[in-house]
Amino acid sequence: MSQQHFRELIGNITSQIAGRPLDAGLDAWLNEHHGEGTPSYQAIKRACVEAVAQGWMCSREGGGIRYGRVLKADDNPERFSVDVVDMQDIAGPHHVHPLGEIDLVMPLEGDARFDGRPAGWCVYPPGSAHRPTVTQGRALVLYLLPEGQIDFTRA
């Protein structure tokens, strides 16, 4: 899996959602058109699993979470940064999404849930906040952040 091929897979998604509000409607649309069981979901999950195995994705570790920024907002015409984390039965650091956040949940082991959500997409609106949590197993979670904006808060 090359970084260029991964960029093309993500670009296919971001070009379709650019300019749309980050809300429940986008959440439903993403899960209908690119959710678990669709060719695009399977291609992204396969690409992430391969990239992690190759060592260029999730190459950092902190607090029991493997993570890494794969694309900066400047690398994407639609101005989304892309981060991927590898989490197993753990809560990550609390943060705020100034412009929102779009997550793709890809369970790897067990019946992994991300913030209670199963495999598929999860959209957080602008100004929302959470402590990202994976329960019931292990999952890769891909984060699309408009303009790369995320604000970590103090514990």
FENHUTA-V184639 format. One record per residue. RES is the residue in one letter. SS is DSSP state (@ for helix, = for strand, . for the rest). PHI is phi in whole degrees, -180 to 180 (* if undefined). Layout:
res = {RES/RES}
ss = {SS/SS}
phi = {PHI/PHI}
This chain:
res = {M/S/Q/Q/H/F/R/E/L/I/G/N/I/T/S/Q/I/A/G/R/P/L/D/A/G/L/D/A/W/L/N/E/H/H/G/E/G/T/P/S/Y/Q/A/I/K/R/A/C/V/E/A/V/A/Q/G/W/M/C/S/R/E/G/G/G/I/R/Y/G/R/V/L/K/A/D/D/N/P/E/R/F/S/V/D/V/V/D/M/Q/D/I/A/G/P/H/H/V/H/P/L/G/E/I/D/L/V/M/P/L/E/G/D/A/R/F/D/G/R/P/A/G/W/C/V/Y/P/P/G/S/A/H/R/P/T/V/T/Q/G/R/A/L/V/L/Y/L/L/P/E/G/Q/I/D/F/T/R/A}
ss = {././@/@/@/@/@/@/@/@/@/@/@/@/@/@/@/././././././@/@/@/@/@/@/@/@/@/@/@/././././@/@/@/@/@/@/@/@/@/@/@/@/@/@/@/@/./././././=/=/=/././=/=/=/=/=/=/=/./@/@/@/././././=/=/=/=/=/=/=/=/=/=/=/=/=/=/=/=/=/=/./././=/=/=/=/=/=/=/=/=/=/=/=/=/=/././=/././=/=/=/=/=/./././=/=/=/=/=/=/=/=/=/=/=/=/=/=/=/=/=/=/=/././././=/=/././.}
phi = {*/-91/-63/-65/-63/-63/-58/-67/-60/-69/-60/-61/-76/-64/-67/-83/-109/-55/84/-82/-66/-86/-152/-62/-64/-68/-56/-64/-63/-61/-69/-73/-95/-138/-81/-51/94/-85/-59/-68/-61/-61/-66/-68/-62/-60/-63/-66/-60/-65/-66/-64/-63/-78/93/-96/-119/58/-86/-112/-143/-160/61/84/-119/-91/-157/174/-84/-92/-136/-83/-58/-66/-86/-125/-57/-89/68/-101/-85/-130/-121/-132/-123/-119/-129/-136/43/-154/-108/-90/-73/-65/-154/-112/-107/-56/-113/101/-153/-121/-117/-115/-94/-127/-59/-114/-140/67/-105/-55/-124/-115/51/84/-97/-81/-51/130/-97/-142/-112/-108/-75/-55/84/-75/-148/-166/-111/-58/-134/-107/-126/63/143/-122/-146/-93/-128/-98/-111/-104/-117/-57/59/70/-85/-154/-122/-78/-106/-75/-73}
